Amino acid sequence: MKYILTLSLFFLVQLVRAQSADEKAVIAAEKQRFEAQVSKNYAVLDQVLANDLVYTHSNGNTDTKQSYIQSIRDGKSKYDAINVEEQKVRVYGNTAIINGICMVKALNNGETINTHLKYTDVYVRNGKQWQMVTWQSFKMAQ
């Protein structure tokens, strides 16, 4: 009986470690994405954004992966800084949901943005790579 309990405890510890590793990997992918938006690293954006991305901005506009990356290329969206203030990750198998708050400093269609966003985004594991499949945010009251 002790053997079964010890074995069960071992597997439970391994499961918790696996979740922690997945959470860390998702947070790392999110950090890479934010840094790539600021530095205009299109290779990283192409890697971390899923092909079927639905990106809903805080103003209600929606982009696909292609239109979102193109808006950064064209200078319509120019990110100066994205600072994460809060972040909670929940992993459900190959899917992860992030709820967070960030401060965005950017230029969007010529309009200066300096605002706190509350957001939810979803990542899906594609092989070993976590990719963002959806983003939705809204502006927080100042």
Residue, then its C-alpha position, 0 to 999 in steps of 0.5 A: m500500500k505504501y508503494i502505491l501511495t508513494l508512486s501516486l505522489f510521485f506522479l502527482v509531483q510530476l504533473v505539477r512540474a509539467q504544468s509549471a513548465d508549460e506555464k513558463a513556456v507560455i509566459a516565455a512565448e508571450k514575452q517573445r511576442f511583446e518584444a517582437q512587436v516592439s522590435k518589429n521582429y517579423a520572424v518571431l511574430d510569424q512563429v508565435l502567432a497562429n495562422d488562424l489568429v483572431y486579434t481583437h483590438s481594444n477599439g473593436n477592430t479585428d485583424t488576422k495574422q497577416s493583416y496584423i503583421q502587415s500593420i506593423r510593417d506599414g507603420k500603422s501600428k508602432y509599438d514603443a513599449i509593452n510592459v506586463e503588470e499582471q499575468k495569470v496563466r491557466v493550462y488545459g492540456n494543449t491550450a493555455i489562457i492568459n489573463g493580464i494587464c499591460m501598459v502599452k505605449a504605441l502609435n496607432n494610425g497616427e494616434t498616440i496610445n498610452t494606456h492600460l489594457k486588460y486582456t485575455d489571450v489563448y495559446v495552443r501548443n503546436g508541436k513544441q511551439w506555443q502559438m497565440v490563436t486569439w487576443q482580446s483587450f479593452k482599455m481600463a479606466q484611467 
